[in-house]
Each structure stands twice: as C-alpha cells, then as structure tokens.
Amino acid sequence: MMKKLKMPDNSSKGLLITFCGLDGSGKTTLINKLAEEIKNYTPVCLTKQPSDNVRNSDIFRTFMDSEDHDVYDYRSMSIFAASDRVQHVSKVIFPKLKNGCTVISDRYYYSCLANLRARGYSDDKWIYEIAKYIIKPDISFFIDVPADVAISRVRSRETEKNRYIDVDLQYKLRNEYLNICKVNRGVLVSSECSVEESYSIIEKEVKRKLQNG
C-alpha cells in the first residue's frame, strides 16, 4: 500500500517547486516557461535530480541505457540515488531557499520512490525513513501523459531515437506517479493538451503561492 512521505516543511524564505513525470512528459518545456515568467519578480534557481555524479555513473547508466541489469542490484542503485538527493537538498537546494530563491527542480524524491515501487520493491521501508531528511516542496507538480505518448516523444528526439527504453516499466512508472501525486497531495497536470493549457494550471498554483508569501 502506498504511504505518504513524511517530509519536513520548507521553513525558509524561498519557494521550492518540483516537477516529476515520465521522460517525454513535457517537464522541461513547462519548467523553462515557468522560470522565464517568474524571473522578473523572484530570483530563480533551476536544478535537477539526481545530480550528474549519479547520472554519469556506471551503475545509473547501466539501468537507464541497457537491457542487461544483472551486474548491479537495483536496490543498491536506488539507495545510491537517494543518498545523492539528501546531499543535493542539504548542500544545493536549502542554501538557495534560505537566501530567498525560488528553486525549481526537474525531478525530486518522488521519482526515487516511483522507480523503486515500479521495479517491484514496494515493501522497502528505508525510502520512507530517508524522506525525513528531504524538504517537502511547496508545490509538487506531476506532469502526466500516457506512456505510449511519452515514449513516442522521446523517440522523436534525434539524440535519443535509438535509446533503450524499458516500455513495460514506463507504464508502471506512470501508475506510481499518479498514486504518489494523490497520496502526497501533489498537483496533477496533463500534458496531452497544448503547452498553454498545461501551463495555465502551473501558473495559477505558483502565483497563488507567491502572493501568499
């Protein structure tokens, strides 16, 4: 059963906004549009999780780009990524928030949970323990699109048209993101419609938060 992540509230001056969803869901487009709009009345910091230290590691690339996963245990990779997120929140995100910056993160701890559950580790409890050291976003957007649409979008990119994609996993991930959004009171944004329609939901939520201080 999906449990709510018990994260500490953001008590700093800055605003933490996170975006999660499948590759190809449209996160990057919406993040850039938001950053461009709000930069005139709040300092903005764009970041992403996991960090490049994880993204460029052998263990991460093996799981992302190859069908052969026998070399590594997925749980070890997930713990590796989770520890990177703790470091990132503590040493990158929190200092920016403390200085009054609006931090927009491409992926967050929710992605770690979604991947762990989608790969069959739904009974693991450690991920909920680590969540106690991850700042709760002020707004957590979950960008949703059917898995086949997301896959098609990724395939349309020249640099990723031959990239290995675990198709079955994408369907499982989508379901996990939908559940995580519901249980953790995130904001679900469909990206099947136009960018303008999707962004209008994001714009409304962010402006409300900023106006409320």
C-alpha positions, 0 to 999 in steps of 0.5 A: 500500500502506498504511504505518504512521505513524511517530509519536513516543511520548507521553513525558509524564505524561498519557494521550492517547486518540483516537477516529476513525470515520465521522460517525454512528459513535457517537464522541461518545456513547462519548467523553462516557461515557468522560470522565464515568467517568474524571473522578473519578480523572484530570483530563480534557481533551476536544478535537477535530480539526481545530480550528474555524479549519479547520472554519469555513473556506471551503475545509473547508466547501466539501468537507464541505457541497457537491457542487461541489469544483472551486474548491479542490484537495483536496490543498491542503485536506488539507495545510491540515488537517494543518498545523492538527493539528501546531499543535493537538498542539504548542500544545493537546494536549502542554501538557495531557499534560505537566501530567498530563491525560488528553486525549481527542480526537474525531478525530486524524491518522488521519482526515487520512490516511483522507480523503486515501487515500479521495479517491484520493491514496494515493501522497502521501508528505508525510502520512507525513513530517508524522506525525513531528511528531504524538504517537502516542496511547496508545490509538487507538480506531476506532469502526466501523459500516457506512456505510449505518448511519452515514449513516442516523444522521446523517440522523436528526439534525434539524440535519443531515437535509438535509446533503450527504453524499458516500455513495460516499466514506463507504464508502471512508472506512470501508475506510481506517479499518479498514486504518489501525486494523490497520496502526497497531495501533489498537483496533477497536470496533463500534458496531452493538451497544448503547452498553454493549457498545461501551463495555465494550471502551473501558473495559477498554483505558483502565483497563488503561492507567491502572493501568499508569501 
